[in-house]
Amino acid sequence: QLRLVESGGGLVQPGGSLRLSCAATGSSLDRYAVAWFRQAPGKEREGVARITSNSMTNYADSVKGRFTISRDNAKNMAYLQMNSLKPEDTAVYYCNARWIALEVWGQGTLVTVSS
């Protein structure tokens, strides 16, 4: 029953910032690990960041120091704060929630970094 909806994508200039949101409905998000993935045109889907149910985080080397993943269980939300954006960050960003054998994907939100 869990469903995820991403928002916050858009067009931003290099060096700018965006915050992506992942809203969960249908079930409590607190027991799920949450991850953000992205897929650029012509490239494979790439894991960007993840946060466990205990709020332990991991990041891809390409975004470490620039992106921050977080969650607010009281709001049933997860976020990806993206700073110092580069053109190579352009992609559709997807929210993913996983608990044991259960896995749910959002529909994605487009981030375009261009001047």
C-alpha positions in Angstrom: 0.0 0.0 0.0 3.0 2.3 0.4 3.2 4.9 -2.3 5.9 7.5 -2.9 5.6 10.8 -4.7 8.6 13.0 -5.5 8.5 16.8 -5.9 10.9 19.7 -6.0 12.6 19.2 -9.3 13.1 21.9 -11.8 15.6 24.0 -13.7 18.5 25.4 -11.8 21.8 27.1 -12.8 25.1 25.5 -12.1 26.1 26.2 -8.5 22.5 26.5 -7.4 20.5 24.4 -5.0 17.3 22.4 -4.9 15.6 20.3 -2.3 13.7 17.2 -3.4 10.9 15.8 -1.3 9.5 12.3 -1.1 6.1 12.0 0.3 4.9 8.6 1.5 1.2 7.6 1.8 -0.6 4.4 2.5 1.8 3.2 5.2 4.2 4.5 7.8 7.7 5.2 6.3 9.5 4.8 9.6 10.5 1.1 9.2 11.8 1.6 5.6 15.2 2.5 4.4 14.9 5.3 1.9 17.2 6.0 -1.0 17.5 8.4 -3.9 18.4 7.2 -7.3 18.9 9.1 -10.5 19.0 8.3 -14.2 20.5 10.7 -16.7 19.7 10.5 -20.5 21.4 7.5 -22.0 22.9 6.3 -18.7 22.1 3.6 -16.2 20.2 4.3 -13.0 22.6 5.3 -10.3 22.3 5.2 -6.5 22.8 8.7 -5.1 22.1 8.5 -1.3 20.5 6.3 1.2 19.2 6.6 4.8 18.3 3.7 7.1 15.4 3.6 9.5 18.0 4.6 12.2 19.0 7.6 10.1 22.4 6.3 9.1 23.4 7.7 5.7 25.6 6.8 2.7 26.4 8.8 -0.4 27.8 8.2 -3.8 31.3 9.7 -4.2 30.1 12.0 -6.9 27.7 13.8 -4.6 29.3 13.5 -1.2 29.8 16.9 0.4 27.2 18.4 -1.9 24.0 16.4 -1.2 22.3 15.6 2.1 19.6 13.0 2.6 17.3 13.3 5.5 13.9 12.0 6.8 11.1 13.3 9.0 9.2 10.3 10.2 6.6 12.5 11.9 5.7 13.9 8.5 6.2 10.6 6.6 8.7 12.4 4.4 12.2 12.1 3.1 14.4 14.7 1.4 17.4 15.3 -0.7 19.1 18.6 -0.3 21.3 19.3 -3.4 23.8 22.1 -3.3 26.6 23.2 -5.7 24.7 21.6 -8.5 26.6 20.6 -11.7 25.3 20.0 -15.2 26.2 16.3 -14.8 23.6 16.2 -11.9 20.9 16.5 -14.6 18.7 13.5 -14.3 15.3 12.1 -13.3 15.5 11.5 -9.5 13.6 8.7 -7.9 12.7 8.0 -4.3 13.0 4.4 -3.2 11.8 2.7 0.0 12.8 -0.8 1.1 11.8 -3.0 4.0 12.9 -6.6 3.9 11.3 -8.0 0.7 9.2 -4.9 0.1 10.4 -2.2 -2.3 8.5 0.8 -3.6 9.5 3.4 -6.2 8.2 6.9 -6.9 7.5 8.2 -10.4 10.5 10.5 -10.4 11.1 14.2 -10.6 13.3 15.9 -13.3 16.3 18.0 -12.3 17.9 20.0 -15.0 21.1 21.9 -14.2 21.9 24.4 -17.0 22.7 28.0 -17.7 
